[in-house]
Amino acid sequence: MASHIVGYPRMGPKRELKFALESFWDGKSSAEDLKKVSADLRSSIWKQMADAGIKYIPSNTFSYYDQVLDTTAMLGAVPSRYNWTGGEIGFDTYFSMARGNASVPAMEMTKWFDTNYHFIVPELGPDVNFSYASHKAVDEYKEAKGLGVDTVPVLVGPVSYLLLSKPAKGVEKSFPLLSLLDKILPIYKEVIAELKAAGASWIQFDEPTLVLDLEALKLEAFTKAYAELESSLSGLNVIVETYFADVPAEAFKTLTALKGVTGFGFDLVRGTQALDLIKGGFPSGKYLFAGVVDGRNIWANDLAASLNLLQSLEGIVGKDKLVVSTSCSLLHTAVDLVNEPKLDNEIKSWLAFAAQKVVEVNALAKALAGTKDEAFFSANAAAQASRKSSPRVTNEAVQKASAALQGSDHRRATNVSARLDAQQQKLNLPILPTTTIGSFPQTVELRRVRREYKAKKISEEEYVKAIKEEIKKVVDLQEELDIDVLVHGEPERNDMVEYFGEQLSGFAFTANGWVQSYGSRCVKPPIIYGDVSRPKPMTVFWSSAAQSMTKRPMKGMLTGPVTILNWSFVRNDQPRFETCYQIALAIKDEVEDLEKAGITVIQIDEAALREGLPLRKSEHAFYLNWAVHSFRITNVGIQDTTQIHTHMCYSNFNDIIHSIIDMDADVITIENSRSDEKLLSVFREGVKYGAGIGPGVYDIHSPRIPSTEEIADRVNKMLAVLDTNILWVNPDCGLKTRKYTEVKPALQNMVSAAKAIRTQLASAK
């Protein structure tokens, strides 16, 4: 019985790639240094899977930024502003597309389906001259082969690539991206020919868009694409992989009828309806790559249940045509439990990171083949039973409080217009008030202080003194820049979710459970294993200290319940909404304590609200109902004069704008600049928004410093569709990943732009 891994984490167990990338970007190391670190990581990953007994090992899932950008490079689809002149795409062009440079901005970045991973959105149009410009897929296959590992090269499928793209600037928004299929397929054929010549016997096309609600025209594109590729694929075994949700019935018919395809991969963890489709008509003689090991969470697989499922599938597709697989790439999980010596032993027994999931996949394949490891299965069963019965998972008081939420929609008593009037009387802000999103640069010294405090190398008194000094520095800088509503910079926080999880019950933490979010940016999601509550205040001390340093309003900074949920590894033994309501009650306690401490502006970030939106439209309403309700729970009991902000970033918000309005926040700051100001289109189309709103005026994920004129131009575009009295001026997101040498001039230009437009508006009266 065969085993297969869809993809694997690329950062390394100790974030080796992150540090290599950042060293290269900072000019401290060479391209050759970066390539060596990368090659060592790939070699280690391939060897690990081979040693574990995996038959179908992926290659070309490694990336310096993301796999969609790699495909853009492969196709030579470089926007003209990067001045690429042809030939093999090098690091300069590649990273300019991802991060921007001193002259031009980066391409848009958005969420990869409903995950916290991101990709760079291709910008396409009728005038793009596609060419085979990156041989990475072939090079990595040859690299693995040279190490004695025969791999399955993985490519983003041609149709999904086009469906994930957008019309380039200057191209009509209605431009049919699928019309470019005939232009990109010749390049796919070149890649396939080179892979065949190099000795590849299998190839995997990832076509995850097949899980979306696609109309007939888009489904026909899959049929057309693979019919066109059929002769090129002759002699190769071909997997078309899907993941993250069920494949709808019509898409299933299209997928399983594709020409030249040997096997089909399905997510059987999130795609629970796929079983019925497989039972109802899986094509004879084709391979089924059964994704039974969860690639998006860190819980140990219930091996007995998975084995039962696989045995039932075996009866449908045949013993020799069933392949045990992960539900999706393991990119979305932490790397290896071996790196967690301090993790609680009981909780550790409930978990499986990527390395352990590889072992689970192979154990299931061997069990199907008749060589079941009884001791391994027995230990797994004991861990499953331990988790179900552990008293630390359940808190009756929390469950009772959460159950009592039913029957109320938890809205503030006064409408937002009246609240804004009351808040303005208290805050006395100018028109176009300026603010930032929360974090300020995390310097090497600051990280050292936090690290030494955690390691008990400095006392609590020394730690508090150092953090207060950092806050004072951030407050003074904002006052010097003349920003209207201040933040304390979050120097006490390494991560916006981890910080809160560490102070809430029901959470566990890892030392090295890092997961890639984009580029070199990694996050360490907390693990929600039990019922959630807040034992004591979490932010009041720091917010009060910061407010005492200034007469200007100081935001209290919180992460919202939906974002804590979506950016954590969440327990899978109860519905997600129940866990979210528990977190909402904990944040509600914190909001009320901040208000009592005299904090008059409180930001409750919901950066990940859109991210959790189900991929199928039929499931949207239910999710948005409980997610928005959870946010309202957090601030339902506060005074009209306390201003509630929220923040969202790097997703397409246009389709959920009415739910955003329903959150009933007083002010929302939202990513806008990197996505070509798509957000503004909803207001041009007549959506009325009465609360305060701050669409981001510059992209903080690029080192580029925008000019005052550029920011003013953006603000003027906003004023064309939004009322002056509700518009705020702010960056796209927090500033923690930037340097002070970038932050200070960018904010200076932002404030100057706001002041210039205030003067224009005053003189026009």
Buried (B, 14 or more C-beta within 10 A) or exposed (E): BBBBBBBBBBBBBEBBBBBBBBBBBEEEBEEEEBBEBBBBBBBEBBBBBBEBBBBBBBBBBBBBBBBBBBBBBBBBBBBEBBEBEEEEBEEEBBBBBBBBBEEBBBBBBBBBBBBBBBBBBBBBBEEBEBBBBBBBBBBBBBBBBEBEBBBBBBBBBBBBBBBBBBBBEEBEEEBEBBEBBEBBBEBBBBBBEBBBEBEBEBBBBBBBBBBBEBEEEBBBBBBBBBEBBBEBBEEBBBBBBBBBBBBBEEBBEBBBEBBBBBBBBBBBBBBEEBBEBBEEEBEEEBBBBBBBBBBBBBBBBBBBEBBEBBEEBBEBBBEEBBBBBBBBBBBBBBBBBEBBEEBEEBBBBBBBBBBBBBBBBBBBBBBBEEEBBEEBBEBBEEBBEBBEEBEBBEBEEBBEBBEEBEEEEBEBEEEBEEBBEBBBEBBEBEBBBBBBBBBBBBBEEBEEBBEBBEEEEBEEEEBBEBBBEBBBBBBEBBBEBBBBBBBBBBBBBBBBBBBBBBBBBBBBBBEBBBBBBBBBBBBBBBBBBBBBBBEEBBBBEBBBBBBEBBEBBBBBBBBBBBBBBBBBBBBBEBEBBBBBBBBBBBBBBBBBBBBEBEBBBBBBBBBBBBBBBBBEEEEBEEBBBBBBBBBBBBBBEBEBBBBBBBBBBBBBBBEBBEBBBBBBBBBBBBBBBBBBBBBBEBBEEEBEBEBBBBBBBBBBBBBBBBBBEBBBEBBEBBBEBBEEEBBBBBBBBBBBBBEBEBBBBBBBBBBBBBBBBBEEEEEEE
